[in-house]
């Protein structure tokens, strides 16, 4: 039974027919799982990322506990700025904090394009261990932050609703912004290549803050760099672009060579399909907060989502990361509804 499910996600990304829709959840390895909280009590965040045995255990937890069709590497998008020479802290209940952000030309003296095989060797070690422990049960998704989203943190120095300091940096010092974006892009190409060589079956680029830009600025500050990455990676492994809020550019993203596009809940599946065209796999788009609704509502709304997307060229997922206050039962209800859904007799 399990082996038949092995490659559902990879099949969907290739555009092949599947006997059912594959499902995983963004941020599925995380704080809504009591088993994760237990590990979290003993080790710091980056300690968990940097210890392959811990990263492997956390990565596999949702596969065992929830029954998702793919594992996603436990790590963070901010390990890349860290490897480039910036200090990154994760402050409990506040989120990321970078005490010395990039704001002026002189700040570039502190950052560099790292040798990812040295600086991020703990990631490739974790991937090898995960692949070994997964024993081909489900595929492993590698990932990186998209250059624009990483610039947001590297310049702003913390999370933000508007990332206004990061945007001001782009609009006041565009040459520096492009220099930084190119450094991140070059690092990310090497990093994702290393992840794939270590065993990642597919990779996702998270552009969580893509939606903060106008369509024109998204093209300039984000899509250009995403395109470079996809161009270099696409023949090594299928690539998924998730640019939250950037629905206006789905058509352009569909032309990059990506195998899949993640979409959030603010666009209907029908519109997303219209913009992205029929040939690409779509992934999404359940409102993560709706997992807080009573289970019968979750089941009803999940079925509605499945009917709207249809069975082909589709990976079921949330429209953004799972929230920490979602109970395991509710996450399971979402996943089981997808696994049990019969497209012929709904
Ligand atoms: O998907 C997975 O389960 C794999 C692991 C993963 C983490 N972060 C673990 C994590 C992934 C894919 C990420 C990506 C990530 N990290 C993004 C892009 C996706 C998104 O949600 O938009 C972003 C913007 C970050 C940066 C980041 N890391 C923030 C803003 C925070 C704090 C707030 C939050 O969402 O938790 C983190 C910390 C973080 N990364 C945690 C986890 C499990 C929580 C910290 C903890 O448990 O102590």
Boltz pocket constraint, residues with backbone or C-beta under 6 A from the ligand:
constraints:
  - pocket:
      binder: B
      contacts: [[A, 25], [A, 26], [A, 27], [A, 28], [A, 29], [A, 30], [A, 31], [A, 40], [A, 45], [A, 72], [A, 73], [A, 74], [A, 75], [A, 76], [A, 77], [A, 78], [A, 90], [A, 94], [A, 95], [A, 96], [A, 143], [A, 159], [A, 206], [A, 208], [A, 320], [A, 321]]
      max_distance: 6.0
